[in-house]
């Protein structure tokens, strides 16, 4: 739902979903560090699922830091 298939690009509806998630994190996570993980499925044609998962997690992390004003060290992937 968040990412285009086999891509590190956010889907068109990702911002609405991530903004809701960010609101909950801001309300309940306080200053705790928050880890972001991505997992790909076997439908990945590129063959390097680990690399794609890292790129996808970085895309979500980047969005949350840019749009939701988390501290630079609060989020990690």
Beta strands, then each sheet from edge to edge (+ up, - down):
strand 1: 34-35
strand 2: 75-76
sheet 1: 1+ 2+
end
